[in-house]
Structures are given as C-alpha cells and as structure tokens.
Amino acid sequence: MADIYVLDRDPTAEDNILPLVDTRQRECPAPGSPSDHITAAAATTTTLPYRFAPVATSILDSSPTQGARGSPDAKLFQESDSAFVPPVRPSSTPYPFADTKETPCSNTLDFALGIASNNVSMPPTAADAARAQHRPVTHFANAPIEVHEAILDHLFGTCAPISPRSGLWSPNAARGLGTALRYSRRREMTELALVDPTWRILVQQRLYRHIKLKGTVSSIDQAIVHFADSERLASYVKHIEIWFPVFQPRYESLALTNTSMLPMLRSDGLSTATYILPGNNCTLEDVFRFVSLVLPHTKILTLEGGERRKAPKVVHFHNNRYGFDCGPTLPVVHSITTLVTKGQWNLMRDHHDFVSILGALPNIEEWQGAYSKPKSKSYITISQFMPYIPANIKHLSLCLENDYRREAVVPAFYAKAAQQTHICTVLGKIMPRLEQFSYTGRVCHLFFEVASQSAIAPSSRLRSIDVTLKNCCRQSNIFHDSGSGIQDMGFIEAFEKLVISGIRSLGQFQRVEYLRIRFVDLDSILPALNPYFLFQRGECSGVWSDRIINEMARARPGTKFPDLSETFGNISYTKEGRIVITPAYPRTRITSLKLANYQIFSNRAVVV
C-alpha cells in the first residue's frame, strides 16, 4: 500500500508529489508463486494519485472464500483457474496502439489505465529500458506557471492588474472598481487550494484579492484575528470593501437570541421585526487603522455608506460620536492608491469630512465617488470641496445622479442648488489637472468653455473625457422648456451646444483621444435614438450637424465621420398625424443621428 496517497500526509513535501507519468519498473514474482501466471518480466506501468491507486497485492491474491465483507471491486481482480483471454478485436476498430494482446505481466487494472493513457503495458525492449533510465519524471507542479494561471483564469475569470490606468482608456475597456469581480462560489473554490502547493498560492491570491467586510466592530475584530494567524494571507489582499449598515432589526423580548438571529417572515412575506439605527457600527478611524496595520499591501479601498431615509452619517472618530467639532485626523494609509465611495452622502457631508478622508491617503491617484440619490446638498458640497482636491489625484469619476431617466421639468432640488453654486464652472477649473475625467449629472456648455480657458490647458495631460447627462442646465423657466428627452427640442439644442463646446475644447487639449457625451433614458420609447457623441481614434459617431462637422474640422483636422445618415430609418405618418416607426432596427448600433431629425418627435405621439 505504499502507492496509496495518504490524506493526512503533508502535500507540500517534495517526495509526496505524484508524477503524472511514472516510469518505475516493478519487480515480478518469482516462478512457481501463486501468481505464476503473471510473468516475471518487468513492465512499464502508469501510476495515478490515490483516487486511482493500484489495488493492494493482498486483494489480488485473496481467494473467493476470503473476505466475505470485502469490497465488491475486489472481485474483479480475483484470480480464476484459467488465464483470461481477451475478446478478438475487429480490425476496423481505430485503437491508438498496435495490439491489445495481454502480456503475462499485465492485469485488468493496468490494462484500463493503459487505455486511459494511450499506453498499454508492453514487454520492454533494451531500447525502452535505456530511454526509461534517462526519461525525467513529469510532475504537475513542474508545469510552467502560465499553464496554472490559464487554468485558474478559466475558473475564476481573468484578474485585471491592480495599478493606475495607462494608455487609451474607455468605459468599455475597463470595468468600474465598484463592481470588481468577486467570484460568487468562493467557498467551493477553496477546495482547489488542496490540489497542489502551487495552486494553493495561486488560489489563495485570487480568493483574498478582493474581500468585503461589514462595517461593524465584531466584523473588524474577527478579521484582525483571522489575519493574525496567517500574515501571508494578508499580503494577498489588494482590494478591501467596507459597507456600513444603515439599520438593524429590533427583536421582541421573547426572542431566543440577540441580533445574530434573522427576523421571522409572515405568510405575506413581511417581517415581524422592527428596524432601528445600527448600534455596533465601527468608525472610519477603526477602518483606516485596521487597513494600515493589518493589510499594508492593499491598493484599493471601497467605502459604502448605504442609503435609506434619514440615514445616519458614518462616524469618523471615537471622540466625535455626538457631532462635537474637534480636529482629529484619521490614521494615514500609505498603500491606498484608489478610493471608491458609494453612498457618499453618508460618508462626507461637509468640507471637513472630505479633508479628513482624502488627507489620510497621501498616495491616492484615483477617486470614484457616487451618490445614491440626487440631493441639492450633493451639488453644493462637491462644489465647495473640488477647488481643494489633492493635486496627486489624476483619475476622477463623479456620479451625482444615477437614475438614468428623462424628466419633464427641472426638479426643485436642483433649482435650490443652482441658487448657491454652478457645478459646471467648478468642474471646468479642475479638469485640466486630471488625466481621466468621468462625470454623471447635470452639465452645460460652460463646462468645456471654462476648461479651455485654463492656463494649463495646452500642457494638460488630460486624455479621456466621459460625460453622462441627466439634463443640460439652462437659464429658462422651471416649468417650461427645461426637461430632457428626445421629444424636448430645447434639450436637443442644448445638447448640440454642449457637443460643439466639447469639440472646440479638443483644440486646446491635444492629448485627448477619447471624448464621449451621451444621454441615457431607460424609459425611452426609442432607446436607439438617445443622443450621444463619440470621438475615438480619429473617428466620430453619434449626433451630427453642419456646425458639428465644421467645428471638428477646425479643432482636429483629419477626423473622419464614417457614416452620415440623413434619416433615422423607416418612418411613416398615420392619418391622425402620429409617427409610426417600423420595428426593423438594424442589428448594430445606430452610429449616425442627424440632430435636425429630432424635430419630428416634438409635440407628436410616437407609436412603435
């Protein structure tokens, strides 16, 4: 039983790694032994791991009367009175070997293993014995590391490098860090670490690459204990995500356990528990100290503040739980280069909050901030802090409104924010200092005009601009001509003005290779006609007009418009004057949208 792979044996030991192909020669029994029908000639066999290990000799030599409780598989190898004669193989059978005649030193198991490896045991010749002495034993662990990486990438998915972006960037070429890959069956994948010492390292690197923790005192304490037992695992963590609960269930006095028990559900699907504000949340001071001391190799930090009505603000310091104005600072984390903030209103609500968080990350290069719901204070606080953004941030992504639906009129909250600040001028002043800029919210043509007037615009390192519109801020009546959508010509004219201003800025920002301005309406009756403009690799697509073409010829001579279509497609009118669009959309995306054609949707009903 020496060939059996013992389960409790140390798999990291070098002598315990089984080869894929073993060319050891086994000793044959002497003539006259009970198994004298097996020849004494040496034979080359194939050895597999313990799941397919050869059957012990005692089982092969046992008689039918022995081992009444023996394994049923042992009966297959019990010796018979006459030698086994294999059936005659038809000549048309495409076997990969020349002959299947069983040799005196082979048995049924070796025959099956030989079929599996396309190498049936044959009497070795002198040349075979010489080759066997010089043939190295092949181990799975000795395969090139690229082979192991390719296999695990097929199982886990390809891991994007954790490093600042370089080269031409576009949203389609890089996923947001807020939705970074975390394998859904992580618990099942842990068993792959037992395959091989090499796989143990590669699998653990993937499992611990991105971890997500609950922002409570107990969760942070458990993580500290876990990584204290294995400091090697802490070095694998490159992205840590902390989410702070915004409520917790309150249980009745007759509950058998405390908050660790989930609330019971009634037959109608409603919970019997009431919810209160969380009482065990940790502070940002705890999070930053945990990352700096326990996970010193982390590159990406994600903070999720959550969202609910009257959500509590995440406490920054222990001595500031009740809002007293003091001036402590968060523990400095030097390894973080990327900060992702979700539900940012619960994390940063004033200028001091921005300074305390970003000031604790001296090496930050990228910041992705997103608000869960549109608020007037979101525009106001961002406008107040943006002039003081750290100079080392080169990649900025802001999302102030993410519902992606058209609006009939400008909402009251933005009218309130517009009385105190204009976000377009604020963002236009800081964009020349960046390399990549992405923004989702409200903006107008002043954004590009202010950016182009900057003194550092000609020498700016800006390379990509991505703007997703909620609406264009316009100086008009709040209840008239201020909505968005393809049926609002005021919005279409403002969109054209924004595109022309963006094209004009390309003459100042010579390094910009990617410019996208788009409007997304998830409720649109014609989603393919949502206006957008894309400049990439010297070509333009999307909306166009004579003014846009002429302005692009002045800003970037040589830029091409591959497709300039005069119509949207097959459009007809009914007797009632309604527009009917035949649902014969092309399989590819519409790449040419003439702005003058949007006039047909103004004050008309559309039927698909």
N, C-alpha and C positions, 0 to 999 in steps of 0.2 A: 504493500500500500504506500510505498514511498512516492509514487507518482501522484497521489491524491493531493490537491491543493487545500491545505488546512485553512478553515475560515478565520481562525484566530491567529494565524501566522502573520507576522509583520509584513505588509505588502510592499513596504519601502525597501526591504532588504534586497540586495542585488542578486543573491542566489535564489530568491523566490520568484523572480520574474520568469514566467514560462515563455519559451520561444514559440513563434508561430510555426516554425518547421524545425524539428529536432532530428538530427541525423545520427543519433546514438545507435549502436548495434547491440542488440540484446543477445544474451547467451542462450543457446538452445539446450534442451535437456539431453542428457546422455542417452545412448541407445539402450533399449530394454526397460526404460522407465514406463510408468503407467501411461504416459502420453507419448509413447514411442511412435505413434502415427504422425507426430509433428517432427519434422526433420531437424537435424542439428545445425543446419546451415544458417548463418546469420542473415537477417533480413532488415532492410531499412523501413522503419515504420514512422508514423506521424503521431505526435503526442499533442493532445489538446488540453486546455485548462480543466480544472477539477470537475466541471459540469459534464465533461465528456471524457473523463479519465478512463483508462482501460480497466476492465474488471479484474479483481484480485485472482491470483492463481488458485487459491483455495476454493473459490467458487467454480472455477473451470474444472477442477479436479474432483468436485463433490459428486457423489453418486445420487441416483434418483431417490434412494431411501433416506438420504441425509437431508437435514434442514427442511423439515416439514413446513416450518414457518418462514422459510427463506423467501427472498424477493422473487416475484414472478419472472423478472427479467433474467434471473439466473438459469431458468430452464432452457433459455435459448442457447446457452453455452454448455449445457450438459453433454458429455461425450456419448456417442452412440456406439453400437457394436461394429458398425461398418463405416467406412470413410464416407464423408459427404461428397456427393458427385453433383456439381452444378449443372443446371439445365443447359441444353445446347442453345447457343445464341444464334438468331438468324443473321445471315451475312449482311443484310441490309441495315442492321441496327448501327447508327452512327456513334459508336463508342469512341472516346478520345484516345484510347490506348489500343495496342495491337491485339492483345489476347487477355482473356479473363480467366484462364485456366488457373485453378487454385494450386499454389505451391505447397509442398509438405510443411513449411514453417508458417503458414498463414492460418488465420481463423476468421470467424464471421465478423467480429468487430473490426479487425484490421481491414477486411475487405470493404466494409461500409465506410470506414474512414478513408480508405484509398479512393473510393468513388467520390467522396466529398472533396478530396484534394486533388483529384485527377491523377493520382499516382498510386496504383495498386502495388503491394509488396511483390517484388520480383527477386529472384536469386541474384545477389550482387556479383558482378564480374570484377576482375582485377582492376579495370579502369574505373569502375564505380567506387571501389574501395579507396582508390587513390584520390578521386575527386572528393569523397566524403571527408577525408582527413584534412583537406585544405578548404573545404566549404565552411564559411563562418555561420554561426548560429544567428538567425534573424529574430530580433526582439521587436515587439510592437512599440516599446518605449524608444527604440533607436531610430524610428522613422523621423524624417525631417519635421521640425516644429511647424512648418507651413501646412503639413498634412493634418496635424492635430488641430490647428487653428481653423482650417477649412471645414473639418467635420463639426466642430463646435459652433462655428458661424452658421452652419446649416441648421443646427438645433436651436440656438439662441437668437440668431439674427446677427447681422454684421454690426460690430461696435464702432460707432463713429469716434474719431480721435477727440480727446478732451484737450483742446488747445484753441487759442484765438483763431478766428476765421481768417483765411488768407485767400487771395485770388478773387476772381469774379464770383460774387455771391448773388443768389436769388432765392426767394422763399420756396421755390420748387426744388432747389438743390440741397437745402438744409432744413431739417425739422427743428421746430422750436424746442428749446430746452425744457419748457414747461410740460411738454408731452414726451419726454425722453423715454426710450424703450426700457421697460421693466417687464421681464418675462412673467406671464400670468401663472405658469405652473412651476414656480420657483422651488416649492417643496419637493416635487417629484424629480426635478433636475439635480437635486443634491446627491442623489444616488450615483450620478455619473462621476463624482469625485472619487469613488471607490474602484474605478476601472484600472487606474494606473497612477503612479506617482506624478507623472507629467500632467495627466488630466486633472489630478487633484488641484494643482496650482492653477491651471487654466480655467477650470470650472469655478473655483472659489473667486478668482478675479472677476468673472462675469456675474456671479451671484452678489458679490459685495460691491460691485462697481457703482450701483445706484441703490441706495437704501432710503426708506421712508419711515419716519418715526412720528408718533403722536406727541404733540407739544404739551405733555404733562410731566409732573415731577417723577412719577413712577416709571414712565417710559424712558426718560433720560437716565434714571438710576439703573434700570435694567440694562441699558446699552453700555453704560460705564462698566458694569460687572462683566458683561459679555466680552467686551474688547480687552478688559484687563487680563482675562485668561489666555488670550491669544493676540499678542501685539502684531503678529504677522498679518492677521485678517484686517486690522485697522489700516494697514498700508494699502490695501486694495480699494478702499472707499475713495471714489473720485467725485461723487455727486451725492449729497445728502439733502433730503427734503423733510422739512418740519411743518406739520399742519396743526393749527391750534383750534380745538373745538370751541364752538360758539354757544353750545348749550349741552346740558346733560339731563338725563331723566331723573325725576324725583320719585322715589318708591314709597309705598304705604308702610305704615309701622309694622304690618304683619308680614312684610317681605322676609324671606328666609335668608337672603344675602344682601350685601350692600350694592354699590353701584356696579359691581362686576357682573351682575345678573341683568340680562336683557329684559325690557318690558314685555309683558304678555299682550297678545293681539286678540281682539274680539272677533266674532264671526264676520263683522262688516269690514274687517281689515284695519280698524282704528286701534290705537294703542291705549291701554288703560293707565299709562303713566303720564304725569305732567312733567314739563321740562322747565328747567331753571338755568340760570347762568352757571357756567363751569366754576368749580371751586378748587381744582387741583392743577390748573394750568401753570406751566413754568414761565419764567420771564425770558426776554431776549438776552439778558445778561447770563442766564444759565445756558442758553443755547450757544452763545458765542464762546463762553468758557469751555463748554464741552467739545466744540469743534476744534478749538485751538490746542487743547491739551490731549484729547483722546484721538482725534482724527487730523493729524497735522499735514496729511497729504491730500486733503480734499481741495478740489478746484472749483466746484460749483455748489452754491448754497441756494436752496429754494425755501422761501418762507411763504406759507399760505395762511392768510388771516381769516378766511371763511367769510360767509355772508349770511345775514338774517336781519330782520327788522330790529332796529336799535341794538345792533351787535356791539359787544364790549370791545374796547380797544385793547390790544395786546400790551401787557405791562412790560416796560423796558427794564426797570431796575427794581430791586427789592425794596429800597428805601423810598420808592416813589409810587407805591401801590395806590395811594389815595390822591394822586394828582398834585402833590406838592412840588413846586417849581424849584428844583435843585439842579446842579450842574454836573452829575456824574457822567462818565464815559464808559462805553461798552468795552469789553476785552478785545484787544486787537487780534485779528486773524490775518496773518501774512500770506497764507497759501491760497486764499479765495481770489479768483480772477473773474468770476461771473456770478452775478446776483440776480435771482429771479424772485419777484414779489408778486404774489397773487392775492386778490382781495386787499389791495394796497391801502384802502381807506382805513382798515382796522390795524394796519401796521404803522402808517405815517399820516398824521393829521395836521401837523404844523411844521414850521421850519426847523425847530429843534429836533424833531423826530428824524427828518431827512439827514441832518448833520450827524446825529449820533450813530445811525446805522451805516451810512456811507463813509463816515470818518473812521469807523473801526475796520475798514477794508482798504488798507493803503495801496494794495496792488490790483485793485479792481480795474478791469478793462471793458467789461460788458455789463449792461444793466437792462433787464427786461421787466418792465412794470406794467401791471394790468389791474384795472378796477372792475369789480363785479357788476356794479350798477351805475348808471350815469347820475352824477351829482354836480351841483354847481360848485361845491367846495373842492371837487376834484380838479376842475379847471383853475380855480383860484389858488389852491396850494401848490400845484405844479408850476403855475406862472410865477409864484413868489420864490420858489426854490431853484428853478432852472438857471438863473444867472450865476448861481453858486455851485453848479455841478462840478465835481472833481475833474481836473484837466486831463487825468490819465484815462478817463472813460472814452473809448473810441467807437464803441458799438452801443447804440441806444435804440430801444424799442419801447414805445409807449402805446397803451391801449386804454383810452378813456371811455369809449362806448363800444360795446361788442354785441349789440342785439341784431345788427345787420338787417334792418327793415326800414322801409321808407316812412316818411312822416308827412302828414298833411300840412302842419304848421310847425314853426319853431316852438319847442316846449318852453314852459315858463322858467324852468331851472336854468336854461342857458341864457335866457334874457336877463336873468338876475346876475349870472356870471359875466355877461358882456358889459354890464354897467361898471364892473370893477377892473376887468383886465381883457386883453385881446391876445389869445393864445398864439395867433399866427405870428405876430411880431416877436414874441418871446422865443418861439422855436426857431424862427428865421435867424436870430442872432447867434444861437449856439450850434446850428447845423454845420457851418463851415469848419468847426473844430473837430468834427467827427469823421470817421471813415465809412460807417454804415448807419443809416437812419431809417427807422420804420415807425410809422405813426398810424393810429386808427382813431378817428374822431372827426371834429369839425375843423375845416381849414378853408382859406380863400387864397386869391392870387397874391395878397400881400406877403404871404409866407415866402414865396420864391423871390419876390422883389426885395425884401429886406435882406435875405441871404445873399443875393447877388451884389448888394451894395456894401457888403462887408469888405474891409481892407485886406483880409487874408483869403478872400475867395480865389484869386488867381493861383495862389500857392497851396490851396487846401488839398488835403489827402482824401477828400470825400470820393467814394467810388460807387455807392448804390443808394438810391432813394426809393422808398416804398410807402405810398400813401393810400390808405383805405378810407373813403369818405363816408361819413354819416350824413352830412349835409354841408353845403357851402354857406359860410356865414355871409349874410348880405344885409345891407342897410335898407330894410324895407319894413312895411307894416307886418306885425307879428301874425295877423290873421289873414294876410293876403300876399300871395306871391312869395312865400317863404318856405314852401315844402320841398320835398325831394321825390325823385322818381322819374321814369321816362315820360310820364304824362304831364309833367310840370316843365313848361318851356323856360321859365325863369331859372330853374335849376340847370337845364341843359345849357343855357347861355353862360351861367356862372361856371359850369364845368369846362366849357370851351375856353373861357378866360383863364381858368386855372391851368389848363394844359399849355396854353400859349406862354403863360408866365414861366412854367416849368421848362419848356423848350428854350426860352430865352436865357434861363439860368445856365443851360448847358454850355453856352459860350464862355461863361466865367469859370465854371467847374469843369476843366478839361479832362480830369481824370474820371469823371463819372461815366461808367459803362452800363449802368442799369438804372432805368427810371420807369416806375410803374405808378399810375394814378388810376384808381378804379372805384366804382360804386357798386356795392353788393346789396341786393334786395332779395331776401329769401321768399318774400310773398309776391314777387313779381309774376304777372301772368305770362311774361315772355322773358325768362331768365337769360336767354342767349343775347338779348338786346340791352342788357345792363351796360352802360357806357364804361369804357376803360381805354387807357392809352398805355402802350408798352414800347419802350426804346431799349433794345438789347442787341449787342454785337453789330451795330451799324445798321439795324433794320427797325422799322416802326410798324406797328399794327394797332388795330382798335379804331377809335374815332378819328375822323379826318375832315378837313375843310380846306379851302384855298388858303386861308390865313395860317392854318397849322403847317401846310406844306411849305409855304413861303418862309415862315419863321424858322423851320427846321433847316432849310437850305442856307440861311444866313448863319445859324448857330453852329451847325455841324455839316459842312459841305460834304457831299458824297453819301449821305444817309439815304437809304432806299425805302420805298413803300412797295413791297412786293405785290400787294393786292389792293386795288382801289375800286370798290364796287359802288355802283350808283344806286342800288336798291338793297332792301333787306331780304328780298325773296318774293314769293308769290303772294301778293296782297290784292284783295278784291273788296268791293263795297256792296252792301245789300241795299234794297230799296229804301230802307229806313235810314240809310247813311252810316250804318255801323261798318267797322272794318272787320273783315274776316281774313285771317291768316291761315293758309293751308298748313296742316301739321306735317310738312315734308321737310323737316330740318336736316341739314347735312350731318354726316357722321362726325365731322371735325368741327372744331370751334369756329364761330364766325370771326374772321380776322379783319373785316372792313366794315365800319359803321359810319356812314355819312351823316353828319350832325343835322343837316337840313331835313333829312327824312323823319326825324322825330316830331316834326310838325304835324304829321298825320295822326299822332296819338293825342294831340291836345284837344280837350273838350269833346272827345269821342269815346264811344264804348267799344271795347275790343272783345271779340269772340274767337276762341281757339277751337 
